Amino acid sequence: MGGVSSLGALLNRLHLEHYAAPFEDEAIEDVALLKSMGRQGLYDNLCGEMGLDAAGVATLSSALFDEADASEDELTLEPNDDDNDEHELLLEENEPQPPSTAAAPAATSAAAAAGATTGAAAAAATAAATAATTAATTAAIAAALPRASPRHRRRCRSARA
């Protein structure tokens, strides 16, 4: 692999540069050759015959075959066809949102109003306030996180089934 071939670039991107020498010894210089082996053949040849580590081969296999199997409904970036800046989209940073703590003071004041004087009642009041704070924080974090893509949700559903 004298220059930077597509195989060399792939190995660099996957942090598998140490595979370059074994591939060179076996005269594997082309991504197409690896793809032609198929997933199982790739695993058998690289792990079984060449003695490469299974984790690295799995990473390489995913890069070779999962990118090719990507569905057409996957979002991709496409270049604009015109040079007109009139339709240019700009990204803005969102303002940081503090976590909602409205439920926590209500739980705390409810515990105080109940007159929790015994140790068990105080522990129960503390547990209720903690649960309310946790629920409010979890809801605020969930609201701030981006939603999963439809493709990711389908994969999760099929993994659960």
N, C-alpha and C positions, 0 to 999 in steps of 0.2 A: 504494500500500500504506500507507494512512493509519495504521491501528493495527498491532498485531502479528498478522498473519494466519498461517495454518498454513504458507503458502509462506514468509513472512518468518521464522518460527521455524525452518523447515527450513534456510533459507539461513544463518541465524545459527549453527545447530548445526554446519553443515558449513564454517563460516568462509568463506562465499561471499557476504557481505553486499554486495560490489561488483556482484553480479548484480541487485540490487533495482532500480536505475535503468533498465538496459536492459529488464528485464521490465515495468516500469511504462510505458516508452515504447511497448512492443508490446502493452500491455493484457493481459499475462499476470499474473493475480492469483490463480490457483487451482492447487493441486497436481494436481487431477483433470485439468485441461487438459494439463499436462505429461505425465501418465501416459497420456492418450489418444493421444499421439503415438507411443508405443512407443519402444523403445530406439533404433532406427535413425533414426526420424523426429525424435526429440529431438536426436540428434547432428547430423543434417542441418540442422535449423532453427537450433539454438543456435550451432553452429560455423560452418556454411556461410553462412547468411543473416544472423545477428546478429553474427558475428565473435567469439564468446566463445572462451576458451581451452579446448583439448581436455581438459586435465587436470581442470579444474574441472567440465566437462560430464560427464566419466567419473565423478567423485565424486558428482555430482548423480544421474546415471543409476543408479549402484549403490544410492544411498539410496532412490530411488524404486522400483526394480524388484527388487533383491535382497531387501529386507525383505518385499515382497509374495510372493516366491517361496520364502520360508523354509519348510522342511519341518515337518510336524506333530510329528516326533520330536525337535525341538529343545527343549532345556530352557528353561523360562520360569519366572519368579517369579509366584506367585499369592497374593493376599491370603488370610489365614485367615478362615474363615467364622464362627468363634466368638471370643468375647472371653476365653476360658479360658486363663490362662497356664500351665496344667498341662502342655500339650503344646508349650510354647515351646522352640525350638532356640536354643542359644547358640553363638556362634563363639568359639573359643579360639585364641590364637596358639601356633604350634608352637615348641618349644624349638629354638634353633639347634643343628644337628648339625655337628660338625667333620668335615672331609673325612677319609675313611679313608686312612691312610698305612701300613697294615700291609704292603703289597707293597713299598714303597720301602725300608725298612730291610732286608728280606730280600734284595733285589737288591743293595743296597750291601754288606751283609755277605758275600754270595756272591762279589762282585767282590774284596773284600778277602781272602777266604779263598783265592781262586785265585792270590793273589800277583801281581797285575798290576804288573809292574815296568817293562815297556817302554812307550813312548809309545803304540803302537798298542793294546796290551792295556788301558792306562789309559783311552784314548779309548773303547774298546769297553765297558769297565765303566761309564764315565760315561754312555754312550748307553743301556745297559741299565737303569741306575738311573733315568735321565730317563724312559725309556719306561714303566717300572713306576710311577713317580710320576704320570705323565700318565694312565695307564690307571686308577689308583686314584682320582685326582681326577675324571676323567670319569665314572666309575661313581658316585661320591658325588654329583656334580651331577645326573646323570640320575635317581638315586633321589630327590633332593629336588624335582625339577620335577614339576608336575602332568601327568597323562596327557592326551593330546589327546582331544577329544570324538569319538564315533563319526561325527558328521557331518563333522568336520575330517579324520578318517582316510579317509573315503570320497572326499572332494574331493582329497586328496593322491594316493590310488590312481588316481583317474580322470585326474588331471593327468599322472601318470607313464605311463599307457597310451597 
